[in-house]
Amino acid sequence: MLELSGGHLVQIHASAPCSHEVIEAFFSAAPDQITAIMVADPATYAAVQSKLSAVLRDPIFFFDSNMALAQIMGPSDLDPDKVVELLRWVIGEALLTSGGGPVRFYGEVSDLLCRQQNFLAALQLEEIATRFLASDPQASLLCGYTLDHLGTEEGAAHLRTICARHDQIIRAESFAALRCAEASAGARQYTQGAFDRLEEAAVRTPATTAQVSGIPKIYIIDDDRSIRTSLMRLFATKQTQARAFDSAEAFLAELDGLPPGTMIVDMQLGGMGGLDLLGKMAGAGMRWPAVVISGSQDGHEEAVSAQLGPDCYLRKPFDVEALLRALVLVGQQDQVP
């Protein structure tokens, strides 16, 4: 079973069984006497309680996450006072029904907000809960997020902030350690083919991770939404700032206001192609470091791209380690004006 630390943890899961095993580990790894709380979906609670009924001395205190969400929302957005009021009530009731001990709190309400694409409210909720529980140094909080709810480009960018605000991250690629039946599918919820392996390989390159995190900014220009999302999520796990654009025209429209960075450019873009984009930038004296990706087998493109000066050329599908190495290589070269 996966070892879990205390503090503020987050799990990012693709399937219910994997989620349940992490929650079970969260509660069972605690001292014998705890105050266990779940603000979650009833089915999640039932599955976890059935597994831990013989392990925990006291039953888990349960409150429906959908009811909790309804109670903490104001007329248009999250109401911080209502959040504190609900937390105080839930923890108070749980302490009354348990034999005491450190609070272990599992919550899914932030995930429900992400499902509604209300990412700012999800972060605000986490901040309030963290501050509320900070008065008890023995308390631990585990937040659960579903990959599907982070499947947009905004959601992928939100993942970076999620990772930065937690003491321990239980990522989708950790599922193999949990022996879930769905583990072989990895994080397939909204990515396909080789891009599923981006996340699975991310934790296997710690040295490259440190180097990639030193790149100030990465720009992804690709008209394939699944690729943009996959790469955004990859860089979120690497604590690296990234922005994605669905066309060369969209990138150029914002270029004057963008800080210099390293580019990942697809050759086969709709509208202006990747080669034309690099040529336009080179003609303006902006030879930013670039990793060029292409699904084409046309050797002409590779030759032309080399003439324009991109520092690395990768054919799709590519291995994540090859991409990270290429980014480190081009990032070390002082080509940004």
C-alpha positions in Angstrom: 0.0 0.0 0.0 1.1 3.5 -0.8 2.7 5.3 2.2 1.1 8.6 3.0 2.5 11.5 5.1 0.4 13.8 7.2 -0.3 17.5 6.5 -2.2 18.6 3.4 -2.3 15.9 0.7 -4.0 15.7 -2.7 -4.9 12.7 -4.8 -5.6 13.0 -8.6 -7.4 9.9 -9.7 -8.9 8.4 -12.8 -11.1 5.8 -11.3 -13.1 5.1 -8.2 -11.3 2.0 -7.0 -8.0 3.9 -7.1 -9.5 6.7 -5.2 -10.9 4.4 -2.6 -7.5 2.7 -1.9 -5.8 6.1 -1.4 -8.5 7.1 1.1 -8.2 3.8 2.9 -4.5 4.3 3.2 -5.0 7.8 4.4 -7.1 6.7 7.3 -5.4 3.4 8.1 -1.9 4.9 8.1 -2.9 7.2 11.0 -2.6 6.3 14.7 -5.0 3.8 16.2 -7.3 6.4 17.6 -8.4 9.1 15.1 -11.3 11.2 14.2 -12.1 10.2 10.6 -14.2 12.5 8.5 -15.4 12.1 4.9 -17.2 14.9 3.0 -17.7 12.9 -0.2 -20.1 11.1 -2.5 -22.2 8.5 -0.6 -20.9 5.7 -2.8 -17.3 6.6 -2.0 -18.1 6.7 1.7 -19.9 3.3 1.6 -16.9 1.6 -0.2 -14.3 3.0 2.2 -16.3 2.4 5.3 -17.0 -1.2 4.4 -13.2 -1.8 4.0 -12.2 0.0 7.2 -15.0 -1.0 9.6 -12.9 -3.6 11.1 -9.7 -1.4 11.2 -10.9 1.9 12.7 -12.0 2.0 16.3 -14.8 4.5 15.5 -17.0 4.8 12.4 -16.1 7.5 9.8 -18.2 10.7 10.2 -19.8 11.3 6.8 -21.4 14.3 5.2 -22.6 14.4 1.6 -20.3 16.5 -0.6 -23.2 17.8 -2.8 -25.0 18.9 0.3 -21.9 20.6 1.6 -21.4 22.4 -1.7 -25.0 23.7 -1.6 -24.4 25.0 1.9 -21.2 27.0 1.3 -22.2 28.8 -1.9 -23.5 32.3 -1.8 -25.7 34.0 -4.4 -23.0 33.9 -7.0 -19.9 32.4 -5.5 -18.2 30.7 -2.5 -19.1 32.2 0.8 -16.1 32.0 3.1 -18.1 32.5 6.3 -20.4 29.6 5.4 -17.3 27.4 4.7 -15.9 28.1 8.2 -19.3 27.5 9.7 -19.7 24.1 8.0 -16.1 23.0 8.8 -16.7 23.9 12.5 -20.0 22.0 12.6 -18.6 18.9 10.8 -15.5 18.6 12.9 -17.5 19.3 16.1 -20.0 16.6 15.3 -17.3 14.1 14.4 -15.4 14.7 17.7 -18.7 14.1 19.6 -19.2 10.7 17.9 -15.6 9.5 18.1 -13.3 8.6 20.9 -11.1 11.6 20.0 -7.7 11.5 18.4 -6.1 13.5 15.5 -8.5 14.7 12.8 -8.1 13.0 9.4 -10.4 14.9 6.9 -11.1 13.7 3.4 -13.0 16.1 1.1 -14.3 16.1 -2.5 -16.1 19.5 -2.6 -13.2 21.2 -4.4 -13.5 18.5 -7.1 -17.2 19.3 -7.5 -16.2 23.0 -8.1 -13.7 21.9 -10.7 -16.4 19.9 -12.4 -18.3 23.1 -12.7 -15.1 24.8 -14.1 -15.1 27.0 -11.0 -11.3 26.6 -10.4 -10.9 29.9 -8.4 -13.5 28.8 -5.9 -11.9 25.4 -5.6 -8.6 27.0 -4.6 -10.3 29.4 -2.3 -12.0 26.5 -0.5 -8.7 24.7 -0.1 -7.1 27.8 1.4 -9.9 28.3 3.9 -9.8 24.6 4.9 -6.0 24.7 5.3 -6.1 27.8 7.5 -8.9 26.4 9.6 -7.1 23.1 10.3 -3.7 24.8 10.8 -4.6 25.4 14.4 -4.3 21.6 15.0 -0.8 20.5 14.1 -1.9 16.8 14.2 -4.8 17.3 11.7 -4.4 16.0 8.1 -6.4 16.9 5.1 -6.7 14.9 1.9 -8.4 16.4 -1.2 -9.5 14.3 -4.1 -9.6 15.4 -7.7 -10.9 13.6 -10.7 -8.8 13.8 -13.9 -11.8 14.3 -16.1 -12.6 17.5 -14.2 -9.2 18.9 -15.1 -9.5 18.0 -18.8 -9.7 21.5 -20.2 -6.7 23.7 -20.8 -7.7 25.9 -17.9 -8.0 22.8 -15.7 -4.6 21.7 -16.8 -3.1 25.0 -15.8 -5.0 24.8 -12.5 -3.2 21.5 -11.8 0.1 23.3 -11.3 -1.4 25.4 -8.5 -2.9 22.4 -6.9 0.4 20.6 -6.9 2.2 23.6 -5.4 -0.2 23.9 -2.5 0.0 20.4 -1.1 2.6 18.6 1.0 2.2 15.3 -0.8 0.9 14.7 -4.3 -0.6 11.3 -5.2 -0.6 11.5 -9.0 -2.3 9.4 -11.6 1.0 7.7 -12.3 1.1 6.4 -8.7 -1.8 4.2 -9.4 0.4 1.2 -10.4 1.5 1.1 -6.8 -2.1 0.7 -5.6 -2.7 -2.4 -7.8 -6.0 -1.1 -9.1 -7.7 -3.0 -11.9 -7.8 0.2 -13.9 -4.1 1.0 -13.4 -3.1 -0.3 -16.8 -5.2 2.4 -18.4 -3.3 5.1 -16.5 -4.7 8.6 -17.0 -6.6 7.8 -20.2 -9.6 10.0 -19.3 -9.0 12.6 -21.9 -5.6 11.8 -23.6 -4.8 9.2 -26.2 -2.0 7.0 -27.4 1.5 8.0 -26.7 0.4 11.1 -24.7 -0.9 8.9 -21.9 2.7 8.1 -21.2 3.6 11.7 -20.6 2.4 11.5 -17.1 3.4 7.9 -16.4 7.0 8.7 -17.2 7.1 12.1 -15.4 8.0 10.7 -12.0 10.8 8.6 -13.5 13.0 11.6 -14.5 13.9 13.4 -11.2 17.1 14.9 -12.5 15.5 16.2 -15.6 12.6 17.5 -13.6 14.8 19.8 -11.6 16.4 21.1 -14.8 13.1 21.6 -16.6 11.7 23.5 -13.6 14.4 26.1 -14.1 13.0 27.0 -17.6 11.2 30.3 -16.9 8.4 29.8 -19.5 7.3 27.2 -22.1 5.0 28.0 -25.0 3.1 25.2 -26.6 1.7 25.9 -30.1 -0.3 22.9 -31.4 -3.8 22.7 -32.9 -4.5 19.3 -31.2 -6.3 19.9 -28.0 -5.4 16.6 -26.5 -1.7 17.3 -27.0 -2.0 20.8 -25.5 -3.8 19.5 -22.5 -1.4 16.6 -22.0 1.6 18.8 -22.2 0.1 21.4 -19.9 -0.5 18.7 -17.3 3.0 17.3 -17.7 4.5 20.7 -17.0 2.2 21.3 -14.1 3.7 18.2 -12.4 7.1 19.6 -13.2 6.3 22.9 -11.5 7.0 24.7 -14.8 5.1 27.7 -16.1 3.5 27.0 -19.5 1.0 28.5 -21.9 -0.8 26.8 -24.8 -2.0 28.2 -28.1 -4.1 26.5 -30.7 -2.6 28.3 -33.6 0.4 30.3 -34.8 -1.9 33.3 -35.3 -3.1 33.1 -31.6 0.5 33.0 -30.4 1.6 35.9 -32.6 -1.3 38.0 -31.5 0.0 38.0 -28.0 3.8 37.8 -28.8 4.6 41.4 -28.0 3.3 41.0 -24.4 4.9 37.6 -23.8 8.1 37.2 -21.8 10.8 35.3 -23.7 10.6 31.5 -23.3 11.1 28.1 -24.9 8.7 27.0 -27.6 7.2 23.6 -28.5 5.9 24.1 -32.1 3.9 21.6 -34.2 4.7 21.8 -37.9 1.3 20.8 -39.1 -0.8 23.7 -37.8 -4.0 24.9 -39.4 -3.5 28.3 -41.0 0.0 29.5 -40.6 2.3 26.4 -40.3 4.9 25.9 -37.7 7.8 26.5 -40.2 6.2 29.8 -41.2 5.9 30.8 -37.5 9.5 30.1 -36.9 10.6 31.9 -40.1 8.5 35.0 -39.1 10.1 35.1 -35.7 13.6 34.6 -37.1 13.0 37.4 -39.6 12.2 39.7 -36.7 15.3 38.7 -34.8 13.4 36.6 -32.3 15.2 33.3 -32.4 13.7 31.8 -29.2 14.8 28.3 -28.3 12.4 25.8 -29.9 11.6 22.1 -29.9 9.8 21.2 -33.1 7.3 18.3 -33.1 5.8 16.7 -36.2 3.6 13.8 -37.2 4.8 14.0 -40.8 7.3 11.7 -42.3 8.4 14.3 -44.8 12.1 14.7 -44.7 11.9 18.1 -46.3 10.2 19.6 -43.2 13.0 18.3 -41.0 15.7 19.8 -43.3 13.9 23.2 -43.5 13.3 23.3 -39.7 17.0 22.7 -39.1 17.9 25.7 -41.4 15.6 27.9 -39.4 17.4 27.1 -36.2 15.2 25.0 -34.0 17.4 23.1 -31.6 15.6 19.8 -31.5 13.1 18.0 -33.8 10.9 15.2 -32.5 8.5 13.0 -34.5 5.2 12.0 -33.0 4.7 9.9 -31.0 7.7 10.9 -28.9 8.9 9.7 -25.5 8.5 12.2 -22.7 12.1 11.8 -21.6 13.2 12.8 -25.0 11.0 15.9 -24.9 12.3 16.9 -21.5 15.9 16.4 -22.5 15.3 18.5 -25.6 13.8 21.3 -23.5 16.7 21.2 -21.1 19.1 21.4 -24.0 17.5 24.3 -25.8 16.9 26.1 -22.4 20.6 26.0 -21.7 21.4 27.8 -24.9 21.4 31.6 -24.7 19.3 32.3 -27.8 16.5 34.4 -26.3 17.1 38.1 -27.0 
